[in-house]
Amino acid sequence: MQPIHNIYCVGRNYRLHAEELGNDVPDIPVIFSKPTHALVKADGREITLPGDWGDVHFEVEFVVHIGRAFETGMAVDDVVDGMALGVDFTLRDVQRELKKKGQPWLLAKGFPHSALITDFRPFPGTAQCLKTEFVLLKNGKTVQTGRMGDMLFDLQTIVEFIAAHVGLGGGDIIYTGTPAGVGPVSDGDRLTLRWGGETWGDCVVKLI
């Protein structure tokens, strides 16, 4: 599997999540990106996050790895070669201020360790993935549950949209959006990511 090049993210891709934050439900995909230094492995380590910029929210997401350059007419199953789970950490108070000013979200989304990621696993195909839930636990309690079938924009739509507007090639990854239930982390919280009943990764939060 190729090294990660670009990190694309889809905002507001679950209706209930958009509504819980008081956002409009979009009619086209909302795309933003994170720098690669935002990546950090969910391998049980302690990860440091900003503790003096307001609330840091967790947002669990299904993540795909692109294995080859997308060309018009290709299906998702032709270009995706890996899948993982991730957390898009968000400085929520910072994001609210940026939105009020009409400014980009980068400062709220692109800080170091803001893109937690498990190891990638072989992609079994879209149809198979639709059968399984992904879950985030905080200190052993389920806080988010996601189902790909609840996405406003499915994987095919997301891949085609990103490819058409900013390009999509081998080594790119896509965080496909978070379901409802986002909330703040506290110092010492343990976050666990599960696919079905299987734990794929975890971490301990250290706010600094």
C-alpha positions in Angstrom: 0.0 0.0 0.0 1.3 3.4 -1.0 2.4 6.0 1.6 -0.3 8.6 2.4 -0.2 11.7 0.2 -3.3 13.8 0.7 -5.9 13.6 3.5 -9.4 14.6 2.3 -12.3 14.8 4.7 -16.1 15.0 4.1 -18.0 17.4 6.4 -21.7 17.1 7.4 -22.1 13.7 5.6 -24.7 12.4 8.1 -27.9 14.3 8.5 -28.2 13.9 12.3 -24.7 15.1 12.8 -25.3 18.3 10.7 -28.5 18.9 12.7 -26.9 18.4 16.1 -24.4 21.2 15.4 -27.1 23.4 13.9 -25.7 23.2 10.4 -27.6 23.1 7.1 -27.8 19.7 5.5 -25.6 20.1 2.3 -26.8 19.3 -1.2 -23.2 18.7 -2.5 -20.3 17.2 -0.5 -18.5 19.5 1.9 -14.8 18.8 1.4 -11.8 20.0 3.4 -8.3 18.6 4.0 -5.7 18.1 6.7 -1.9 18.2 6.5 -0.2 14.9 6.7 1.5 15.8 10.0 -2.0 15.7 11.5 -1.8 11.9 11.3 -1.3 9.8 14.4 -1.7 6.0 14.8 -4.4 4.6 17.0 -2.0 1.9 18.4 -2.6 2.3 22.1 -0.3 5.3 22.5 -0.9 8.5 24.4 -1.6 11.3 22.0 -1.2 15.0 22.8 -4.0 17.5 21.8 -4.4 21.2 22.5 -5.9 21.9 25.9 -6.1 25.6 25.9 -8.1 26.4 22.7 -11.5 25.4 24.0 -13.3 22.1 23.5 -11.6 19.3 21.4 -14.4 17.1 19.9 -14.1 13.5 18.7 -15.6 12.6 15.4 -15.3 8.9 14.5 -15.1 8.2 10.7 -14.8 5.4 8.2 -11.6 6.0 6.1 -10.7 4.7 2.7 -7.2 4.4 1.0 -7.0 5.1 -2.7 -4.8 2.6 -4.5 -4.6 4.2 -8.0 -5.5 7.4 -9.8 -9.2 7.8 -10.4 -10.4 7.9 -14.0 -13.9 8.8 -15.2 -16.1 5.8 -15.2 -14.3 3.9 -12.5 -16.2 2.3 -9.6 -15.1 2.8 -6.0 -14.2 -0.9 -5.8 -11.7 -0.3 -8.6 -9.7 2.4 -6.8 -10.0 1.8 -3.1 -7.6 -0.8 -1.8 -7.7 -0.3 2.0 -10.1 0.7 4.8 -9.5 2.0 8.4 -11.2 3.8 11.1 -10.2 7.3 12.2 -11.1 10.2 14.5 -11.3 13.7 13.0 -10.4 15.8 16.1 -11.9 19.3 16.0 -11.3 22.4 18.0 -15.0 23.2 18.2 -14.8 26.6 19.7 -12.2 27.7 17.2 -14.3 26.3 14.3 -17.4 28.2 15.5 -15.4 31.5 15.4 -13.9 30.7 12.0 -17.4 29.9 10.6 -18.7 33.2 11.9 -16.0 35.1 10.1 -16.4 33.0 6.9 -12.9 31.7 7.1 -11.5 28.2 6.3 -11.5 25.5 9.0 -7.8 24.7 8.8 -6.9 26.0 12.3 -9.7 24.0 13.8 -9.1 20.8 11.8 -5.4 20.6 10.9 -3.5 20.8 14.1 -0.9 18.0 15.0 -2.6 14.7 15.9 -6.0 15.8 14.7 -6.2 12.8 12.3 -6.2 9.6 14.4 -6.0 6.5 12.2 -6.0 2.7 12.7 -3.9 0.4 10.5 -5.4 -0.1 7.1 -7.0 -3.4 6.2 -7.9 -4.8 2.8 -11.1 -3.3 1.4 -13.7 -6.0 0.9 -15.9 -4.0 -1.4 -18.7 -1.4 -0.8 -21.5 -4.0 -0.5 -19.7 -5.8 2.3 -18.9 -2.7 4.2 -22.5 -1.6 4.2 -23.3 -4.6 6.4 -21.2 -3.5 9.4 -21.4 -0.8 12.0 -18.4 1.2 13.2 -18.3 2.4 16.8 -16.3 4.8 19.0 -16.1 4.1 22.7 -14.9 6.7 25.3 -13.7 5.1 28.5 -15.5 1.9 27.6 -18.9 3.5 26.8 -20.3 3.8 23.3 -20.5 7.4 22.2 -20.9 7.1 18.4 -22.2 4.4 16.1 -22.0 4.8 12.3 -23.5 3.0 9.3 -22.3 3.7 5.8 -25.8 3.4 4.5 -26.7 6.5 6.5 -24.3 8.7 4.6 -25.8 11.6 2.7 -23.2 11.1 -0.1 -22.1 7.5 -0.7 -18.5 6.4 -1.5 -19.0 6.6 -5.2 -20.3 10.1 -5.1 -17.5 11.2 -2.8 -14.8 9.7 -4.9 -16.1 11.2 -8.1 -16.6 14.6 -6.6 -13.1 14.8 -5.1 -11.5 13.6 -8.3 -13.4 16.1 -10.4 -12.6 19.1 -8.2 -9.2 18.6 -6.6 -7.8 15.3 -8.1 -7.5 11.9 -6.5 -4.6 9.6 -6.8 -2.8 6.6 -5.3 -1.9 7.2 -1.6 -4.7 9.6 -1.0 -7.1 8.9 1.9 -10.6 10.0 2.6 -12.3 10.5 6.0 -15.9 10.0 4.9 -17.8 11.9 7.6 -19.0 11.4 11.2 -22.3 10.2 12.5 -24.2 12.0 15.4 -22.9 11.9 18.9 -19.8 14.0 18.7 -18.5 15.5 22.0 -15.5 16.8 23.9 -12.6 14.8 25.1 -11.0 15.2 28.6 -7.4 14.6 29.7 -6.9 10.9 30.3 -9.8 9.7 28.1 -9.3 6.4 26.4 -10.8 6.2 22.9 -11.5 2.8 21.2 -12.4 2.3 17.6 -14.4 -0.9 16.6 -15.5 -2.3 13.4 -18.4 -4.6 14.2 -17.4 -6.4 17.3 -13.6 -6.1 16.6 -11.3 -3.5 18.1 -9.2 -1.9 15.5 -7.3 0.6 17.5 -7.3 2.9 20.6 -5.4 5.8 22.2 -5.3 7.8 25.4 -5.8 11.5 25.2 -3.3 13.9 26.8 -4.4 17.6 26.8 -1.5 20.1 26.9 
